[in-house]
Amino acid sequence: MNSPSLQELRSMTDDQLIETHDDLAKNTVVGTQHFLDEIARREQAKQTEAILSYTRWMTWLTVIITVATIVNVIIAVLLLRHPANGTH
C-alpha cells in the first residue's frame, strides 16, 4: 500500500486514519524514537489536562472572589448611608 496523499490524509476520519496507520505499521520497522515520541505525547497530554484543570479552578476562584468583592462593596455602601452610631 502506498502512502496516502496529504489531501487524502486530511479528508480521512480519525478512525480511517488510525486504520490506515495500523495497516502500514504491520510492514514497517521502527526505531526507538517512535516509542520516545509516544511517551512525550502522553506526557504532554497529561500536562495539558493538568493545566486545563488549574485554569478551571482559577476561573471558579475568580468568580467567587468577584462575587465576594461585589457583596463587600454593597455592604460598605449600605453602612456608609446608615452608620451604626445612630446618626443619620
C-alpha positions in Angstrom: 0.0 0.0 0.0 1.3 3.4 -0.9 1.2 6.3 1.5 -1.9 8.4 1.1 -1.5 11.9 -0.3 -1.8 14.9 2.1 -5.2 15.7 0.7 -6.3 12.1 1.3 -5.0 12.2 4.8 -6.8 15.4 5.6 -10.1 14.0 4.3 -9.9 10.8 6.4 -11.9 10.4 9.6 -9.9 9.7 12.8 -10.9 6.0 12.6 -9.9 5.8 8.9 -6.5 7.4 9.7 -5.9 5.0 12.6 -6.8 2.0 10.5 -4.6 3.2 7.6 -1.7 3.7 10.1 -2.2 0.3 11.6 -2.2 -1.4 8.2 1.0 0.4 7.2 2.7 -0.2 10.5 2.4 -4.0 10.1 5.1 -3.8 7.4 7.2 -1.0 8.9 10.3 -1.3 11.2 10.5 1.5 13.7 13.3 2.7 15.9 13.3 3.6 19.5 12.4 7.3 18.6 8.9 6.1 17.7 8.4 5.0 21.3 10.1 8.1 22.8 7.7 10.3 20.7 4.7 8.4 22.0 6.0 8.8 25.6 6.5 12.5 25.1 3.0 12.8 23.5 1.4 11.1 26.5 3.3 13.3 29.0 2.2 16.4 27.0 -1.4 15.2 27.1 -1.2 14.8 30.9 0.4 18.3 31.3 -2.3 19.8 29.1 -5.1 18.2 31.2 -3.4 19.4 34.4 -3.2 23.0 33.1 -6.8 22.9 32.0 -7.8 21.7 35.4 -5.8 24.6 37.1 -7.5 27.0 34.7 -10.9 25.8 35.6 -10.1 26.2 39.3 -8.7 29.7 38.7 -11.9 30.6 36.8 -14.1 29.5 39.7 -11.9 31.2 42.3 -12.1 34.4 40.3 -15.9 34.2 40.1 -16.1 33.6 43.9 -13.7 36.5 44.7 -15.6 38.8 42.3 -18.9 38.0 43.9 -17.4 38.4 47.4 -16.0 41.8 46.3 -19.3 43.0 45.0 -21.1 41.9 48.2 -18.4 43.7 50.2 -18.9 46.9 48.3 -22.7 46.7 48.7 -22.3 46.2 52.4 -19.8 49.1 52.7 -22.2 51.5 50.8 -25.1 50.5 53.0 -23.1 51.1 56.1 -21.9 54.5 54.9 -25.5 55.5 54.2 -26.7 54.3 57.6 -23.9 54.5 60.2 -24.1 52.2 63.2 -23.7 55.0 65.7 -27.3 56.2 65.2 -26.6 59.5 63.4 -28.3 60.0 60.1 
